[in-house]
Amino acid sequence: MHTPAPLVRRAAAELIGTASLVAIVVGSGIQAAKLSQDVGVQLLANSLASAIGLGLLIVLFGPLSGAHLNPVVTLADWWARRRAGNGPRAMEAATYVGAQLAGAVLGALLAEAMFGRAKVAWSTQERIGERLLLGEVVATAGLVLLIYGLARIGRPQLVPVAVAGYIAAAIWFTSSGSFANPAATVGRAFTDSFTGISPASLPGFVLAQLAGGLIGLGLAAVLFGPSWGDDAAEPSA
């Protein structure tokens, strides 16, 4: 049986991995806006960089921490496998979430610093409205369903490519642009670029993401059964 790395190393992996992810998302958005005035080109460049970066981070950090890089994935893992006893304990889940939140803020500030922008600049991008919140529910539910579906059918090795592809698509097909990650959402409040989100928009987005995570778990249970025993692979995202 695989022996997990010490919690401090796993938490460090989640912090560094989430910081890297947000730096990729924000940095590629800033660069795209500098190189093109076409919003479609900006979004295309940002979505490709974000998806490729996410896939690579999952490959790198997956064997160490599971490469959750997302509080919804961590909380879903804890909730789904709490009775089987093979998932993260509550303290481990809380440590992961704390590391992800801290990493997301650091990643946004790093991206801003790399491009010589203000080190702390709250986003002014308001993202408010029922259609945007619905988009976040859909994006997050699909992400959780994909991750757990692959784990349940015994194909966790496809997660890096599948999740990267899903995120690239969801950025385009959801009204919200598929944040689908509470930590990254908080981090993106620290950048006043087109990838940002205003602090006032955070509560709605985070609640929508948590709701989407629950729906994704419910769909996974309906499609693949409710049991999460020792044979279930640890999800990565």
C-alpha positions in Angstrom: 0.0 0.0 0.0 1.3 3.4 -0.9 2.5 5.4 2.1 1.6 9.1 1.8 4.2 11.8 2.2 4.3 13.7 5.4 1.5 16.3 5.6 3.9 19.2 5.6 5.3 18.1 2.2 1.8 17.5 0.8 0.7 20.9 2.0 3.8 22.5 0.5 2.9 20.8 -2.8 -0.6 22.2 -2.7 0.6 25.7 -1.9 3.3 25.7 -4.6 1.0 24.0 -7.1 -1.9 26.3 -6.5 0.4 29.4 -6.6 1.8 28.1 -9.9 -1.7 27.5 -11.4 -2.9 31.0 -10.5 0.3 32.6 -11.7 -0.3 30.8 -15.0 -3.9 31.9 -15.3 -3.2 35.5 -14.3 0.1 35.9 -16.1 -1.1 34.5 -19.4 -4.1 36.8 -19.2 -1.9 39.8 -18.7 0.4 38.8 -21.5 -2.5 38.1 -23.8 -4.0 41.5 -23.2 -0.7 43.1 -23.9 -0.2 41.3 -27.2 -3.7 41.6 -28.6 -6.7 43.9 -28.4 -9.0 41.1 -29.7 -10.9 39.7 -26.7 -11.4 36.3 -28.5 -7.7 36.0 -29.0 -7.0 36.9 -25.4 -9.4 34.3 -24.2 -8.0 31.6 -26.5 -4.4 32.3 -25.4 -5.5 32.4 -21.7 -7.5 29.1 -21.9 -4.8 27.2 -23.7 -2.0 28.4 -21.3 -4.3 27.6 -18.3 -5.2 24.2 -19.5 -1.7 23.1 -20.4 -0.3 24.5 -17.2 -2.9 22.7 -15.1 -2.2 19.4 -16.8 1.5 19.7 -16.2 1.0 20.6 -12.5 -1.3 17.6 -12.0 1.4 15.3 -13.5 4.1 16.8 -11.3 2.3 17.1 -8.0 -0.2 14.3 -8.3 2.1 11.6 -6.9 2.9 13.8 -3.9 -0.3 15.4 -2.7 -2.9 14.2 -5.2 -2.6 17.6 -6.9 -6.0 18.8 -5.7 -5.1 22.5 -6.2 -8.7 23.2 -5.5 -10.7 23.3 -2.2 -13.7 21.8 -3.9 -11.7 18.7 -4.9 -10.2 18.4 -1.4 -13.6 18.8 0.4 -15.2 16.4 -2.1 -12.5 13.8 -1.4 -12.9 14.2 2.3 -16.7 13.9 2.1 -16.9 11.0 -0.3 -14.3 8.8 1.4 -14.8 9.7 5.1 -16.7 6.5 5.9 -14.3 4.2 4.0 -11.4 5.6 6.1 -9.1 5.9 3.1 -9.5 9.6 2.4 -8.0 12.7 4.0 -8.9 13.4 7.7 -10.6 16.6 8.5 -7.4 18.2 9.7 -5.6 17.2 6.5 -8.4 18.6 4.4 -8.3 21.9 6.3 -4.5 22.1 5.9 -4.9 21.5 2.2 -7.5 24.2 1.8 -5.4 26.7 3.8 -2.4 25.9 1.7 -4.4 26.3 -1.5 -5.8 29.7 -0.5 -2.4 31.0 0.5 -0.9 29.7 -2.7 -3.6 31.3 -4.8 -3.0 34.8 -3.4 0.8 34.4 -3.7 0.4 33.2 -7.3 -1.7 36.3 -8.3 0.8 38.6 -6.6 3.7 36.9 -8.4 2.0 37.3 -11.8 1.4 41.0 -11.1 5.0 41.4 -10.0 6.4 39.6 -13.1 4.7 42.1 -15.3 5.7 45.1 -13.3 2.2 45.9 -12.2 0.9 47.1 -8.7 1.8 44.5 -6.1 -1.6 44.7 -4.5 -4.5 45.8 -6.7 -8.0 44.6 -6.0 -9.9 43.5 -9.1 -12.6 45.8 -10.5 -14.1 43.1 -12.7 -17.6 42.6 -11.4 -19.0 39.1 -12.1 -22.6 39.2 -10.7 -25.7 37.7 -12.0 -27.7 34.4 -11.9 -26.4 33.3 -15.3 -22.8 33.6 -14.2 -23.5 31.7 -11.0 -25.3 29.0 -12.9 -22.2 28.8 -15.1 -20.0 28.2 -12.1 -22.3 25.5 -10.8 -22.2 23.7 -14.1 -18.4 24.1 -14.5 -17.6 22.8 -11.0 -20.1 20.0 -11.2 -18.6 18.8 -14.4 -15.1 19.0 -13.1 -15.9 16.9 -10.0 -17.9 14.4 -12.0 -15.0 14.0 -14.4 -12.5 13.5 -11.7 -14.5 11.0 -9.7 -15.9 9.3 -12.8 -12.3 8.5 -14.0 -11.4 7.3 -10.6 -14.4 5.0 -10.3 -13.9 3.4 -13.7 -10.2 2.7 -13.0 -8.7 5.3 -15.3 -7.1 7.9 -13.0 -4.1 8.1 -15.3 -6.2 10.1 -17.7 -7.0 12.8 -15.2 -4.2 15.2 -16.2 -5.2 15.3 -19.9 -8.9 15.0 -19.2 -9.1 17.8 -16.6 -6.9 20.0 -18.7 -9.1 19.5 -21.7 -12.3 20.0 -19.7 -11.1 23.3 -18.3 -10.0 24.5 -21.7 -13.5 23.7 -23.0 -15.4 25.0 -19.9 -13.7 28.4 -20.1 -15.5 28.8 -23.5 -18.8 27.0 -22.9 -19.8 28.4 -19.5 -21.1 31.9 -19.0 -18.7 32.5 -16.0 -15.5 31.5 -17.8 -15.2 28.4 -15.5 -13.3 29.6 -12.4 -14.5 26.3 -10.7 -12.0 26.7 -7.9 -12.6 28.7 -4.7 -8.9 29.2 -4.0 -8.2 30.5 -7.5 -11.2 32.7 -7.3 -9.9 34.3 -4.1 -6.5 34.7 -5.7 -7.9 36.3 -8.8 -9.4 39.1 -6.6 -5.9 40.4 -6.3 -5.4 41.2 -9.9 -7.1 44.0 -11.8 -6.8 42.2 -15.2 -9.4 40.6 -17.3 -8.9 37.3 -15.4 -9.8 39.0 -12.1 -12.9 39.1 -10.1 -14.0 41.8 -7.7 -14.1 41.1 -4.0 -17.8 41.8 -4.0 -18.3 39.0 -6.5 -16.5 36.4 -4.4 -19.2 35.1 -2.1 -21.6 34.2 -4.9 -18.9 32.5 -7.0 -17.6 30.5 -4.0 -21.1 29.3 -3.0 -21.9 28.4 -6.6 -18.7 26.3 -6.7 -19.4 24.5 -3.5 -22.9 23.8 -4.7 -21.5 22.5 -8.0 -19.1 20.2 -6.1 -22.0 18.6 -4.2 -23.9 18.2 -7.5 -20.9 16.6 -9.1 -20.6 14.1 -6.2 -24.3 13.3 -6.5 -24.0 12.7 -10.2 -21.0 10.5 -9.7 -22.9 8.5 -7.1 -25.9 8.1 -9.4 -23.8 7.0 -12.4 -21.1 4.9 -10.7 -22.7 3.9 -7.3 -22.3 5.4 -3.8 -19.5 3.2 -2.6 -16.0 4.6 -2.1 -14.0 1.7 -0.8 -10.3 1.0 -0.8 -10.3 0.3 -4.5 -11.2 3.9 -5.3 -8.2 5.8 -6.6 -7.4 9.2 -5.0 -8.8 12.0 -7.2 -6.5 14.6 -8.6 -7.3 17.9 -10.1 
